[in-house]
Amino acid sequence: MLSRRHLLGAAALAVPATLVLPGIAQAEPPKTPDAWVEWLRGNKDKVGVHLDNGKGGVVAHRQGVAQPLASAMKIVHLAAYATAVAEKRLDSQRRVRIADWESYYLPNMDGGAHPAALKRLNIPLDPSGLYAADPRREVALDDLALAMITFSDNAATDYLAVLLGEPELRRAAAVVGWAHADIRMITGEMLIALHGEDPKPVEVRKATGIKYAKRYASDPKYREWVIATLYPKLPGYEGMAPWANATWAASAHDLAKLHRALATGNYRPTAAAPIARTHLERSFGPNPRPGFESFGFKGGSLSGGILTLAFGARRTDGTVSSGAMLFRGLSLAEFTEQRSLVDLVINAAVDPAWQRRVADALGTRPGMLGG
């Protein structure tokens, strides 16, 4: 059955809690899906929404406005990986040294995703509890896809990004009409934050991130220096907002289109969709809501106020409910209430009444929602 803790583990791309020391907001944060509906009424400019229940009901609000995606972007990497495996250009059982995977790992900056993935793969941890005890050990390439989606492991994502290449990632998004996908190295973006930089324009920022990521992966002394020298200088939650708002972005509509294509199987090559769904649907387990066969889900979060939630849910009657909700500018108090916000999105995915409530709160024009 659905575990919200598991979902939120898969939605973590955040500054380590031990390094975030801002004051707690005084306002009472939303604590229930109902409270989040009311929050939507007063914060329409912070949200991008595209919800399609697959039966004629669509809610669209700022659906074409690009907002930071955080780890929700990893569905692009998954689609590219699934395509390469389906076309037999990659072997899902190809062996990967853990040391090569961990060369992109920034400890404690992924919400605990990496050690959680290692535990899931029955890989013993070293005394720090962060790295594999034996970095020479090998795992299957598909284990990295699992780590990337089920646990939102950033190091696995960057390993796959380098292996596949940016053109391959862009093509995977373009299959559904998601043009010019904003592909960046996660490690590089995190290192930009750690260095306290703000490179402009975006192409310079992307190149800077690639440079930092390559150096981090290949230079152990630089890795040690980053952790010892830069980690303590990282700003608190509010200080991360300018960086978070400049990270990779896309619209709710583009993100939702890719989830929908994989959930319906309307993706090319068709053999890629079930490969991707295996990973997207794992977090929900074998007991979805009544009337639903399975749920695919990928979320993401960034300290500084970014939260993203996207899904593709397959019904037993063959129809698919899909969508994406992108949030920005969340206060720390709101950011810590992610569990109830996940519940709101799931409610909107499975229940037309909840979808109507979201539409009403956002003030979508008559006719946007039907059925």
Buried (B, 14 or more C-beta within 10 A) or exposed (E): EBEBEBBBBBBBBBBBEEBBEBEEBEEEBBEEBBBBBEBBEEBEEBBBBBBBBBBEBBBBBBBEBBBBBBBBBBBBBBBBBBBBBBEEEBEBEBEBBBBBBBBBBBBBBBBBBBBBBBBEBEBEBEEEEBBBEEBEBBBBBBBBBBBBBBBBBBBBBBBBBBBBEBEBBBBBBEBBEBEEBBBBBBBBBBBBBBBEBEBEEEEEBBEBBBEBBBBBBEEEEBBEEBBEEBBEEBBBBBBBBEBBBBBBBBBBBBBBBBBBBBBBBBBEEEBBBBBBBBBBBBBBEEEBBEEBEBBBBBBBBBBBBBBBBBBBBBBEEEBBBBBBBBBBBBBBBBBEBBEBBBBBBBBBBBBBEBBBBBBBBBEBEEEBBEE
